[in-house]
Amino acid sequence: MDRDPPRGLFLILIAFGFIILLSNLTRPVRVFHEAFLRIVFPVTRAIDYPGVYAVRITERSRRALELDERILRKSSEIAALRQKMGDYRYLKERFGEFYAASASESALPGNFIKARVFIISPEEYFTEFKISRGAADGVTKDAAVALFDGEEWVLAGRISEVYENSSRVLLITSSEFRCAVETGKGYRGVLRGTGGWALRMEYISPGAEISPGDTVYTSGTGGIFPSGLVAGAVVSVETLDLSMGQRAGVRGRFYPQDAAMVYVSR
């Protein structure tokens, strides 16, 4: 048999609701209620704020650490890619040099052998360097040294000293260098270094038609240098007295920093 809810409970609930309604309608009660909320809420917010702030700081720190880790990973990946790119460029350059030299070896102007440049002194940058061929390889003093630039054979210098397995090369840019040359039109002279990038072609006959832009080649006169090696190009022409003829400024085609491998005549 079901029992009905006690009437006393309903009466209590009704009375409690009436009291709440009456308290909201009474001004003193409302004033007290509002004052209580104004005091209590800031206090609770002040109590809760450190916790909320700590949570925010913790979250930001976690995100910052994750970002740092991602940056470190990306930096490592970029460094590895740069290393690979550097290796690729180096291998590409070296392969290009060996391929060009091998592909054009049949076109060598004479009996030349390969030699690697392994010493370049900053103090003697325009004067000389050392190569990895010597008397054991058949190299002799005053032999011509050439460089292949991808299209033409360029005069680099001549052998100045010979050792068993190495030699010293006097560069075309040295002030001590001399070589018999001619232009593409057949006008001859003597090429000399100046200790820098500029070269000079001297003892040109007064009637020679020399013009800026003319290519200067080894003439083969004297038997030391084979003919046809490119020495440079004329950039200026100066007329001297009849006893000296003409003199031309020449921009050389050989640059010491490009000499990773050269060829020596035998």
Backbone bond lengths (Angstrom), bond angles and torsions (degrees), N, CA, C in turn:
res aa  C-N    CA-C-N  psi(-1)  N-CA   C-N-CA  omega(-1)  CA-C   N-CA-C  phi
1 M - - - 1.458 - - 1.518 108.87 -
2 D 1.385 115.28 122.27 1.463 119.47 -178.42 1.499 111.44 -73.50
3 R 1.321 113.20 144.79 1.452 119.13 177.70 1.519 109.73 -103.11
4 D 1.323 117.11 141.25 1.468 121.61 176.36 1.514 109.28 -78.45
5 P 1.353 117.03 147.03 1.471 119.34 177.73 1.508 110.30 -58.11
6 P 1.265 116.82 143.04 1.468 119.29 -179.38 1.519 111.47 -62.09
7 R 1.269 115.60 140.06 1.454 120.30 -179.98 1.520 111.14 -67.63
8 G 1.301 117.92 -27.46 1.462 121.02 -179.17 1.525 111.99 -61.94
9 L 1.330 116.89 -36.26 1.486 120.43 -179.61 1.517 110.56 -65.21
10 F 1.345 115.81 -42.01 1.467 118.88 178.27 1.515 111.05 -63.75
11 L 1.299 115.18 -39.48 1.461 118.34 -179.70 1.529 110.65 -65.47
12 I 1.341 116.35 -39.85 1.480 119.59 179.76 1.522 110.47 -63.53
13 L 1.335 117.73 -44.49 1.465 121.90 -179.81 1.512 111.80 -63.20
14 I 1.305 115.80 -42.35 1.464 120.30 178.76 1.519 109.97 -63.58
15 A 1.318 116.99 -42.42 1.461 120.60 -179.83 1.523 110.52 -65.30
16 F 1.333 117.61 -41.83 1.467 120.96 179.50 1.531 111.29 -63.51
17 G 1.316 117.05 -41.58 1.470 120.41 177.70 1.523 110.71 -65.41
18 F 1.315 117.49 -38.23 1.456 120.77 179.33 1.520 110.69 -65.21
19 I 1.339 115.68 -38.64 1.475 119.46 179.69 1.525 110.43 -65.34
20 I 1.335 116.52 -42.85 1.483 120.37 179.52 1.523 110.19 -62.58
21 L 1.344 116.25 -44.74 1.461 119.92 179.15 1.512 110.98 -62.79
22 L 1.320 115.84 -42.04 1.450 119.79 179.85 1.526 111.59 -65.74
23 S 1.349 116.22 -36.42 1.468 119.52 -179.49 1.524 111.30 -67.52
24 N 1.332 118.10 -34.28 1.462 120.94 178.51 1.518 112.29 -74.04
25 L 1.331 116.52 -23.06 1.453 120.04 -179.96 1.520 112.12 -88.40
26 T 1.331 116.35 -15.70 1.460 119.58 -177.55 1.527 108.93 -90.73
27 R 1.314 117.94 125.22 1.463 123.00 -174.80 1.526 112.38 -61.03
28 P 1.345 120.13 -47.18 1.470 118.32 179.82 1.520 112.98 -57.74
29 V 1.371 114.31 -38.08 1.462 117.57 -179.96 1.521 110.55 -67.60
30 R 1.358 114.41 -40.67 1.477 117.98 179.41 1.530 111.45 -63.76
31 V 1.306 117.48 -39.89 1.465 121.56 179.04 1.522 110.37 -63.28
32 F 1.338 115.33 -44.46 1.457 118.87 178.53 1.536 111.58 -62.33
33 H 1.339 113.72 -40.48 1.468 118.65 -178.97 1.527 111.66 -63.44
34 E 1.335 114.87 -43.84 1.462 119.02 179.80 1.525 111.27 -66.41
35 A 1.340 117.42 -41.15 1.461 120.63 178.92 1.526 110.69 -64.16
36 F 1.320 115.51 -38.89 1.466 119.26 178.96 1.532 111.16 -62.97
37 L 1.329 116.03 -43.77 1.467 119.88 179.94 1.532 111.54 -64.83
38 R 1.352 116.38 -39.25 1.459 119.76 -179.80 1.533 111.51 -65.37
39 I 1.295 116.50 -30.12 1.464 119.42 179.95 1.524 111.11 -83.25
40 V 1.312 115.53 -44.34 1.455 120.37 -172.44 1.532 111.73 -73.43
41 F 1.371 118.08 -44.06 1.471 120.75 -175.83 1.525 113.44 -60.28
42 P 1.358 120.14 -47.06 1.481 118.24 177.22 1.520 113.31 -60.72
43 V 1.353 114.65 -36.66 1.460 118.00 179.15 1.528 110.55 -64.34
44 T 1.322 116.22 -44.38 1.466 119.42 -179.98 1.525 110.69 -66.28
45 R 1.350 115.54 -38.32 1.470 118.13 177.65 1.523 111.25 -65.09
46 A 1.357 116.00 -40.45 1.465 119.21 178.54 1.524 111.35 -64.76
47 I 1.347 115.20 -33.84 1.466 118.88 178.61 1.529 110.67 -71.58
48 D 1.336 115.02 -40.11 1.471 119.07 -177.50 1.523 112.90 -77.54
49 Y 1.378 118.62 -25.46 1.472 122.01 -172.71 1.527 113.67 -58.55
50 P 1.353 120.15 -46.53 1.475 118.40 179.16 1.519 113.02 -57.57
51 G 1.313 115.83 -38.72 1.455 118.10 178.78 1.514 112.37 -65.68
52 V 1.348 115.00 -44.86 1.469 119.66 178.87 1.527 109.72 -63.22
53 Y 1.340 115.75 -44.03 1.469 120.42 -179.19 1.535 110.91 -62.86
54 A 1.325 115.43 -40.71 1.468 119.82 178.91 1.526 110.88 -63.39
55 V 1.329 115.35 -40.19 1.470 119.17 177.90 1.524 110.37 -62.80
56 R 1.351 115.58 -42.98 1.464 119.10 -179.90 1.533 110.86 -64.37
57 I 1.340 116.39 -44.66 1.470 120.17 179.35 1.523 110.86 -61.35
58 T 1.329 115.71 -42.77 1.463 119.84 179.02 1.527 111.38 -61.52
59 E 1.329 115.27 -42.71 1.464 119.26 179.74 1.520 111.52 -65.50
60 R 1.342 116.26 -42.88 1.465 119.68 178.39 1.529 111.55 -64.89
61 S 1.328 116.41 -39.73 1.461 119.80 178.29 1.527 110.69 -63.41
62 R 1.330 115.51 -41.56 1.464 119.12 179.29 1.525 110.76 -62.39
63 R 1.352 115.77 -43.32 1.468 119.22 179.22 1.531 111.38 -65.87
64 A 1.350 115.95 -38.35 1.470 119.46 178.62 1.527 111.04 -63.95
65 L 1.325 116.80 -41.22 1.467 120.43 178.19 1.525 110.96 -63.95
66 E 1.332 115.71 -42.57 1.469 119.07 177.75 1.521 110.68 -61.71
67 L 1.358 116.08 -40.97 1.463 120.22 179.07 1.535 111.25 -65.08
68 D 1.338 116.08 -41.84 1.469 119.87 177.40 1.528 111.20 -60.91
69 E 1.334 115.68 -42.05 1.459 119.10 179.17 1.525 110.89 -63.46
70 R 1.347 115.88 -41.04 1.465 119.17 178.79 1.523 111.09 -65.16
71 I 1.345 116.21 -39.91 1.469 119.91 178.75 1.524 110.54 -64.36
72 L 1.345 117.00 -42.58 1.466 120.15 178.49 1.525 111.39 -62.47
73 R 1.342 115.55 -42.29 1.468 118.55 178.86 1.526 110.68 -63.00
74 K 1.348 116.74 -44.31 1.465 120.13 179.22 1.518 111.23 -65.01
75 S 1.343 116.75 -38.75 1.468 119.64 178.47 1.527 110.93 -62.86
76 S 1.328 116.05 -41.81 1.462 119.71 178.05 1.521 110.94 -64.02
77 E 1.335 116.10 -40.99 1.465 119.47 178.72 1.521 111.22 -64.67
78 I 1.350 116.41 -41.12 1.468 120.19 179.24 1.521 110.50 -65.13
79 A 1.340 116.96 -42.66 1.464 120.15 178.63 1.528 110.92 -61.76
80 A 1.328 116.45 -41.33 1.465 119.53 178.97 1.526 111.08 -65.19
81 L 1.338 116.40 -40.13 1.464 119.88 178.49 1.521 111.41 -65.79
82 R 1.353 116.19 -39.70 1.463 119.19 177.61 1.520 111.22 -63.49
83 Q 1.344 115.97 -39.95 1.457 120.02 177.92 1.518 110.82 -62.70
84 K 1.330 115.76 -43.87 1.467 119.38 178.90 1.524 110.63 -64.19
85 M 1.358 116.33 -40.52 1.455 120.07 179.50 1.531 110.70 -64.01
86 G 1.342 116.16 -41.58 1.464 119.50 177.10 1.520 111.67 -62.33
87 D 1.337 116.19 -43.54 1.465 119.60 177.96 1.518 110.77 -63.30
88 Y 1.342 115.52 -40.15 1.468 119.31 -179.71 1.523 111.02 -63.60
89 R 1.332 116.81 -45.72 1.463 119.96 179.76 1.526 111.23 -63.24
90 Y 1.336 115.93 -42.85 1.462 119.06 179.56 1.529 110.52 -61.04
91 L 1.342 116.49 -48.76 1.454 119.64 -179.27 1.525 111.41 -63.65
92 K 1.343 115.82 -36.96 1.467 119.71 178.38 1.521 110.94 -62.88
93 E 1.337 116.37 -44.92 1.463 119.78 178.97 1.523 111.53 -63.32
94 R 1.347 116.29 -46.02 1.454 119.09 -179.59 1.532 111.35 -64.86
95 F 1.327 116.30 -41.63 1.464 119.72 178.71 1.520 110.21 -63.10
96 G 1.328 116.54 -40.68 1.460 120.31 178.39 1.516 111.82 -61.15
97 E 1.331 115.99 -41.43 1.462 119.88 179.29 1.530 111.41 -63.95
98 F 1.343 115.63 -48.53 1.460 118.78 -177.80 1.531 110.98 -68.61
99 Y 1.332 116.60 -36.85 1.465 119.23 -179.87 1.529 110.40 -66.57
100 A 1.339 116.07 -45.06 1.466 119.37 -179.86 1.519 111.04 -62.81
101 A 1.340 114.89 -42.04 1.461 118.30 -179.31 1.525 110.91 -67.05
102 S 1.334 117.13 -42.29 1.456 120.02 -178.82 1.518 111.38 -68.40
103 A 1.347 116.51 -40.43 1.454 120.89 -177.56 1.520 111.73 -67.48
104 S 1.346 116.52 -28.17 1.458 119.82 -175.03 1.521 112.57 -108.44
105 E 1.328 117.06 9.47 1.454 119.25 -176.46 1.526 112.12 -63.33
106 S 1.336 115.85 -30.41 1.458 118.71 179.19 1.516 112.08 -68.63
107 A 1.362 116.74 -18.53 1.456 120.83 -178.58 1.524 112.24 -94.35
108 L 1.349 117.66 10.01 1.461 120.44 179.62 1.523 111.33 -59.51
109 P 1.330 118.19 132.70 1.462 121.38 -179.26 1.520 111.83 -78.65
110 G 1.315 117.47 69.99 1.454 120.04 -178.98 1.511 111.27 125.64
111 N 1.312 117.00 -171.54 1.456 122.60 -179.72 1.526 109.44 -90.01
112 F 1.336 116.43 89.01 1.461 122.14 -176.77 1.526 110.13 -108.67
113 I 1.320 116.55 151.84 1.463 122.47 173.36 1.525 108.79 -124.51
114 K 1.329 116.01 152.84 1.463 121.69 179.98 1.523 110.86 -75.08
115 A 1.307 115.18 147.60 1.474 120.85 175.37 1.516 108.50 -149.34
116 R 1.321 116.27 140.71 1.464 120.24 179.77 1.518 110.35 -98.16
117 V 1.330 114.97 137.84 1.464 121.24 176.21 1.526 107.47 -82.20
118 F 1.327 117.93 121.55 1.465 119.23 -178.29 1.516 113.88 -125.21
119 I 1.310 119.82 0.33 1.460 121.40 173.41 1.525 108.74 -142.15
120 I 1.305 116.18 122.63 1.467 121.84 171.29 1.521 107.14 -130.76
121 S 1.311 117.07 110.95 1.459 121.46 -178.24 1.525 109.74 -86.27
122 P 1.346 119.01 130.16 1.468 120.67 178.37 1.519 112.93 -58.62
123 E 1.333 116.41 -32.53 1.472 120.05 -179.88 1.526 111.36 -70.67
124 E 1.334 116.88 -22.94 1.468 120.69 -177.41 1.525 110.59 -120.59
125 Y 1.337 114.79 35.98 1.466 120.77 -173.76 1.524 111.89 -57.66
126 F 1.337 117.62 -43.57 1.454 122.23 -178.81 1.529 112.60 -95.06
127 T 1.321 117.52 5.11 1.464 120.50 -172.80 1.521 113.30 -108.34
128 E 1.326 118.39 -54.38 1.457 119.66 -175.14 1.514 111.41 -160.37
129 F 1.335 115.81 163.75 1.463 122.19 166.51 1.518 108.55 -147.24
130 K 1.336 116.38 174.71 1.452 122.36 -176.37 1.521 109.71 -110.75
131 I 1.324 116.99 146.33 1.460 121.18 179.89 1.531 110.18 -126.10
132 S 1.328 115.41 165.97 1.472 121.98 -172.57 1.522 113.42 -93.59
133 R 1.327 117.44 32.67 1.468 121.53 174.99 1.520 109.04 -132.30
134 G 1.348 115.66 144.12 1.453 119.19 -178.54 1.513 112.67 -146.66
135 A 1.327 115.57 -154.97 1.457 121.15 -176.65 1.523 111.91 -60.60
136 A 1.323 117.18 -33.59 1.465 120.53 179.03 1.515 112.24 -63.39
137 D 1.336 117.27 -21.27 1.463 122.33 179.74 1.526 112.33 -99.82
138 G 1.324 116.36 3.56 1.455 119.60 179.38 1.518 114.41 89.67
139 V 1.327 117.98 11.62 1.466 121.74 179.75 1.531 108.85 -76.25
140 T 1.327 116.18 137.77 1.462 121.57 179.01 1.529 109.97 -125.34
141 K 1.315 115.51 160.94 1.460 120.88 179.73 1.532 110.38 -63.53
142 D 1.350 115.59 144.25 1.466 125.26 -179.81 1.520 113.67 72.83
143 A 1.335 117.95 6.37 1.463 119.51 176.05 1.522 110.18 -65.06
144 A 1.324 116.41 145.82 1.460 121.39 -178.99 1.530 111.01 -73.31
145 V 1.326 116.28 144.54 1.460 122.68 177.01 1.523 107.65 -122.21
146 A 1.332 116.30 127.20 1.470 121.17 -175.84 1.521 110.54 -127.10
147 L 1.325 114.99 162.66 1.467 122.99 179.02 1.520 108.08 -131.02
148 F 1.322 117.40 135.74 1.456 121.08 176.51 1.522 108.35 -95.95
149 D 1.350 117.71 120.38 1.473 120.89 -175.51 1.515 113.28 -98.45
150 G 1.318 117.81 14.75 1.455 121.05 -179.76 1.517 113.27 103.41
151 E 1.324 116.66 -22.47 1.458 121.33 -179.90 1.526 112.50 -131.81
152 E 1.330 117.22 -38.86 1.459 121.12 -174.61 1.522 110.28 -136.04
153 W 1.321 114.57 160.55 1.452 121.17 174.91 1.521 108.60 -91.34
154 V 1.316 115.36 122.33 1.460 123.02 -172.10 1.521 109.69 -110.19
155 L 1.325 116.28 134.94 1.467 121.06 177.62 1.522 110.15 -70.51
156 A 1.343 116.63 125.45 1.467 121.62 179.94 1.525 111.94 -104.60
157 G 1.343 118.12 -33.36 1.461 120.62 -178.77 1.512 110.29 162.59
158 R 1.312 116.05 -155.93 1.466 122.19 178.03 1.518 109.90 -141.98
159 I 1.327 116.72 157.47 1.457 122.16 -179.99 1.528 108.85 -71.61
160 S 1.335 116.51 126.01 1.469 120.86 179.79 1.525 112.33 -103.90
161 E 1.335 117.44 -32.05 1.463 121.65 178.11 1.520 108.61 -143.01
162 V 1.333 116.22 141.36 1.461 121.66 -178.08 1.521 109.80 -120.55
163 Y 1.341 116.20 130.97 1.460 122.93 174.11 1.530 107.91 -115.63
164 E 1.308 116.63 -177.50 1.462 119.51 -176.11 1.530 112.03 -62.17
165 N 1.340 115.71 -48.16 1.468 119.28 -175.92 1.532 112.85 -124.81
166 S 1.309 116.90 16.75 1.468 120.59 178.64 1.525 109.23 -156.94
167 S 1.321 115.22 168.70 1.473 120.62 179.62 1.510 109.27 -149.91
168 R 1.335 115.24 158.35 1.450 121.85 173.06 1.523 108.79 -102.65
169 V 1.346 114.32 140.87 1.461 120.29 -178.12 1.522 109.02 -114.67
170 L 1.345 116.74 124.63 1.460 121.87 172.47 1.519 106.98 -83.81
171 L 1.333 116.32 117.37 1.455 120.89 -172.34 1.520 112.02 -77.45
172 I 1.330 115.22 156.18 1.458 121.81 178.73 1.525 111.35 -63.28
173 T 1.330 116.98 -22.91 1.465 121.18 -179.68 1.526 112.86 -83.03
174 S 1.339 117.75 -9.64 1.465 121.16 -179.95 1.522 110.77 -69.55
175 S 1.318 116.34 144.35 1.472 120.56 178.45 1.527 111.94 -68.52
176 E 1.329 118.04 -11.75 1.460 121.68 178.44 1.531 112.59 -92.41
177 F 1.325 116.39 -4.44 1.468 119.23 -175.39 1.527 111.08 -82.77
178 R 1.352 116.78 139.08 1.458 124.09 174.57 1.528 107.95 -139.20
179 C 1.338 115.22 145.94 1.453 119.81 -179.73 1.525 109.96 -158.84
180 A 1.326 116.63 139.55 1.465 120.94 175.27 1.523 109.38 -77.67
181 V 1.343 116.60 128.58 1.465 121.58 -175.72 1.528 110.24 -135.15
182 E 1.320 114.56 170.95 1.451 121.53 174.83 1.524 108.79 -152.18
183 T 1.323 116.20 156.87 1.457 120.36 177.01 1.531 109.03 -85.57
184 G 1.319 114.64 174.08 1.455 118.74 178.23 1.516 113.01 -62.21
185 K 1.334 117.46 -22.26 1.471 121.80 178.58 1.528 112.27 -88.19
186 G 1.335 116.65 -1.73 1.447 120.07 176.55 1.514 116.00 94.42
187 Y 1.331 118.74 6.59 1.471 121.32 178.61 1.526 108.74 -82.89
188 R 1.340 114.62 128.16 1.454 119.92 -170.76 1.527 113.52 -103.17
189 G 1.328 114.31 163.22 1.447 122.03 177.63 1.514 109.61 -173.39
190 V 1.320 115.82 -168.53 1.466 122.00 178.86 1.528 108.45 -120.06
191 L 1.320 115.38 126.80 1.467 120.74 179.37 1.521 109.24 -94.33
192 R 1.319 116.35 137.28 1.464 120.86 177.12 1.519 109.97 -136.85
193 G 1.329 114.98 150.21 1.458 120.39 176.55 1.516 110.97 -83.57
194 T 1.313 115.68 166.15 1.466 120.72 -178.88 1.517 112.79 -125.22
195 G 1.328 117.09 3.02 1.461 119.69 -176.03 1.510 112.77 84.98
196 G 1.333 117.69 12.37 1.459 122.83 178.91 1.517 109.56 -153.45
197 W 1.358 116.42 -162.90 1.459 119.97 -177.33 1.525 112.23 -67.49
198 A 1.324 118.12 -33.91 1.461 121.33 -175.17 1.523 111.16 -77.12
199 L 1.351 115.71 142.52 1.454 122.89 175.10 1.529 108.46 -119.27
200 R 1.326 116.10 166.30 1.473 120.05 177.66 1.522 109.83 -132.27
201 M 1.332 115.08 137.45 1.459 122.25 173.57 1.530 107.09 -107.16
202 E 1.328 117.06 115.99 1.457 121.66 -173.82 1.535 111.03 -115.50
203 Y 1.346 114.55 172.24 1.464 122.35 177.40 1.533 112.00 58.97
204 I 1.315 115.30 40.49 1.462 120.82 175.24 1.532 107.65 -85.45
205 S 1.311 117.40 135.62 1.465 120.56 -177.63 1.528 110.46 -61.36
206 P 1.357 117.30 149.04 1.470 120.61 -177.71 1.523 113.34 -58.67
207 G 1.307 117.90 -31.92 1.462 120.08 -177.19 1.516 114.34 -90.31
208 A 1.308 118.50 1.98 1.467 120.65 -178.48 1.523 110.60 -68.35
209 E 1.312 116.11 138.03 1.474 121.95 178.91 1.531 108.76 -94.95
210 I 1.307 114.66 87.24 1.468 122.08 -179.62 1.527 108.40 -103.27
211 S 1.331 117.16 131.80 1.463 121.34 -179.06 1.527 109.97 -134.11
212 P 1.335 116.82 149.87 1.468 119.22 174.70 1.529 110.48 -56.16
213 G 1.310 115.09 136.84 1.461 120.59 -178.10 1.508 113.70 101.87
214 D 1.347 117.49 -16.78 1.464 120.08 178.25 1.528 110.34 -64.98
215 T 1.322 116.42 134.66 1.466 120.89 177.49 1.524 109.86 -80.23
216 V 1.323 116.08 139.74 1.468 122.32 -179.85 1.529 108.42 -109.13
217 Y 1.350 116.16 127.71 1.462 122.80 -178.46 1.528 109.80 -120.66
218 T 1.337 115.44 160.08 1.466 118.60 169.64 1.528 107.91 -69.46
219 S 1.330 115.88 139.20 1.471 120.06 -176.21 1.519 113.43 -92.31
220 G 1.329 117.30 -17.50 1.453 120.37 -178.07 1.519 113.29 85.84
221 T 1.339 117.03 -3.44 1.464 120.84 179.08 1.529 109.95 -66.68
222 G 1.302 116.77 134.39 1.462 121.28 179.86 1.501 113.55 95.87
223 G 1.334 117.96 -17.83 1.459 121.65 175.16 1.513 115.99 79.78
224 I 1.330 117.83 -1.06 1.472 119.13 179.92 1.526 110.70 -81.12
225 F 1.327 116.59 -49.40 1.462 121.22 -178.19 1.527 109.41 -105.15
226 P 1.320 117.97 135.40 1.461 119.85 174.40 1.525 109.80 -68.51
227 S 1.286 117.97 153.53 1.463 121.32 -179.91 1.531 110.22 -76.39
228 G 1.326 114.35 154.23 1.464 119.34 173.44 1.505 116.53 96.66
229 L 1.338 119.70 -3.99 1.462 120.74 176.23 1.526 109.03 -77.53
230 V 1.322 117.09 133.54 1.466 121.28 -178.97 1.523 109.33 -76.39
231 A 1.325 115.94 127.67 1.468 120.70 177.71 1.521 111.56 -101.23
232 G 1.325 117.41 -34.98 1.455 120.15 -178.75 1.516 110.92 166.43
233 A 1.326 116.07 -160.01 1.458 122.36 -179.74 1.520 109.52 -135.98
234 V 1.329 116.48 142.96 1.469 122.12 179.87 1.519 109.51 -68.94
235 V 1.340 116.20 133.28 1.467 121.23 177.17 1.525 111.95 -116.02
236 S 1.345 117.34 -20.73 1.471 119.97 179.90 1.523 108.86 -157.07
237 V 1.339 116.08 153.90 1.461 121.70 179.88 1.523 108.49 -131.30
238 E 1.314 115.59 134.88 1.467 121.80 -179.09 1.531 109.18 -126.46
239 T 1.328 116.74 128.35 1.462 121.51 178.09 1.517 109.40 -90.96
240 L 1.336 116.45 126.20 1.461 121.90 -179.84 1.527 108.67 -105.44
241 D 1.324 117.08 -168.81 1.471 118.69 176.45 1.529 109.61 -72.06
242 L 1.342 116.78 171.75 1.458 121.26 -174.01 1.517 113.10 -60.64
243 S 1.331 117.09 -30.20 1.464 119.53 -178.52 1.528 112.56 -72.83
244 M 1.347 117.09 -23.78 1.463 121.12 -177.56 1.532 112.03 -106.12
245 G 1.315 117.57 -18.38 1.462 120.92 179.79 1.518 112.18 72.36
246 Q 1.323 117.35 -123.32 1.460 122.01 -178.02 1.541 110.11 -123.65
247 R 1.313 114.19 162.59 1.469 121.21 177.30 1.515 107.54 -138.92
248 A 1.314 115.82 139.49 1.463 120.40 -176.81 1.528 110.32 -125.63
249 G 1.317 115.27 139.78 1.462 120.34 171.01 1.523 109.10 -84.51
250 V 1.318 116.69 135.73 1.465 121.42 -175.21 1.530 109.45 -125.00
251 R 1.307 115.31 133.20 1.461 120.57 172.97 1.524 107.74 -92.08
252 G 1.329 116.94 114.67 1.459 121.59 -175.50 1.515 112.73 -67.77
253 R 1.326 116.37 155.19 1.462 121.92 177.76 1.524 112.00 -98.06
254 F 1.322 117.12 -9.12 1.459 120.47 -178.20 1.520 110.59 -99.14
255 Y 1.341 116.13 131.91 1.460 122.96 176.37 1.534 108.11 -125.39
256 P 1.326 118.12 121.38 1.478 120.57 -175.69 1.515 114.28 -53.79
257 Q 1.344 117.71 -34.19 1.463 118.95 -177.12 1.528 112.79 -69.16
258 D 1.344 117.43 -15.56 1.459 120.86 178.62 1.521 112.75 -89.33
259 A 1.312 117.45 -3.46 1.462 121.37 -172.10 1.520 111.34 -89.52
260 A 1.346 117.45 83.91 1.461 120.83 172.39 1.513 110.29 -89.54
261 M 1.351 115.48 -31.26 1.452 120.46 178.46 1.524 108.27 -145.30
262 V 1.313 117.40 137.94 1.462 122.15 -179.23 1.532 108.35 -129.90
263 Y 1.339 115.40 177.29 1.461 121.91 179.50 1.525 109.09 -127.66
264 V 1.329 115.96 139.40 1.456 122.05 -175.91 1.521 108.48 -118.54
265 S 1.336 116.26 132.78 1.468 120.53 178.61 1.528 110.31 -77.53
266 R 1.338 116.06 149.57 1.473 121.74 177.41 1.521 109.70 -129.09
